[in-house]
Amino acid sequence: MNISEAVAARILDLCKQKNITVNKLSTLSGVTQSTVNDIVNRKAKNIGIVTIKKLCDGFEMTISDFFNTDDFKKLEQELY
């Protein structure tokens, strides 16, 4: 799993946990629906930290909480 896949999976998991749609997350976070869709559909490869911070605000959580999962802890270095 790469970072883009891990972010997409985390967003979808949090939406499920909080019982909200991706569209609702877009509204709550102020991130455009097309951007959120690109992230969760794994079309966005370089997701900016500002975007992730806005999504975290929409989830009412910290960036630390967002990244505090086994998936992120197990990521290997990505060399392009």
C-alpha positions as CSV (number, residue, x, y, z in Angstrom):
1,M,0.0,0.0,0.0
2,N,1.3,3.4,-0.9
3,I,0.5,6.7,0.8
4,S,-2.3,7.7,-1.7
5,E,-4.0,4.4,-1.1
6,A,-3.6,4.7,2.7
7,V,-5.1,8.2,2.7
8,A,-8.0,7.0,0.5
9,A,-8.7,4.0,2.7
10,R,-8.5,6.1,5.9
11,I,-11.0,8.7,4.5
12,L,-13.4,6.0,3.5
13,D,-13.1,4.3,6.8
14,L,-13.7,7.5,8.8
15,C,-16.7,8.4,6.6
16,K,-18.1,5.0,7.4
17,Q,-17.3,5.3,11.2
18,K,-19.0,8.8,11.3
19,N,-21.8,7.7,9.0
20,I,-21.3,10.5,6.5
21,T,-20.9,10.5,2.7
22,V,-17.9,11.7,0.8
23,N,-20.1,14.5,-0.4
24,K,-21.0,15.5,3.2
25,L,-17.2,15.4,4.1
26,S,-16.6,17.8,1.2
27,T,-19.2,20.2,2.6
28,L,-17.9,19.9,6.2
29,S,-14.2,20.4,5.2
30,G,-14.5,23.0,2.4
31,V,-12.6,20.7,0.0
32,T,-14.3,20.5,-3.4
33,Q,-16.2,17.3,-4.1
34,S,-14.1,16.6,-7.2
35,T,-10.9,16.7,-5.1
36,V,-12.3,14.4,-2.4
37,N,-13.6,12.1,-5.1
38,D,-10.2,12.1,-6.8
39,I,-8.5,11.2,-3.5
40,V,-10.9,8.3,-2.6
41,N,-10.9,7.0,-6.1
42,R,-7.1,7.0,-6.0
43,K,-6.8,9.4,-9.0
44,A,-4.9,12.0,-6.9
45,K,-1.3,11.0,-6.4
46,N,0.1,14.0,-4.5
47,I,-2.3,15.0,-1.8
48,G,-1.3,18.2,-0.1
49,I,-1.0,18.5,3.6
50,V,-3.3,21.5,3.5
51,T,-6.0,19.4,1.9
52,I,-5.5,16.7,4.5
53,K,-5.7,19.3,7.3
54,K,-9.0,20.6,5.9
55,L,-10.4,17.0,5.7
56,C,-9.3,16.4,9.3
57,D,-11.2,19.6,10.3
58,G,-14.2,18.2,8.6
59,F,-13.8,15.0,10.6
60,E,-13.2,17.1,13.7
61,M,-9.9,15.4,14.4
62,T,-6.2,16.2,14.4
63,I,-3.7,15.4,11.7
64,S,-2.0,13.2,14.3
65,D,-5.1,11.2,14.9
66,F,-5.7,10.9,11.1
67,F,-2.2,9.3,10.6
68,N,-2.2,7.3,13.8
69,T,-3.0,3.9,12.2
70,D,-1.2,0.8,11.4
71,D,-1.5,1.4,7.7
72,F,0.5,4.6,8.0
73,K,3.0,3.1,10.4
74,K,3.8,0.3,8.0
75,L,4.3,2.4,4.9
76,E,7.6,1.8,3.1
77,Q,9.7,4.5,1.5
78,E,8.4,5.4,-1.9
79,L,11.0,6.0,-4.5
80,Y,9.9,7.6,-7.8
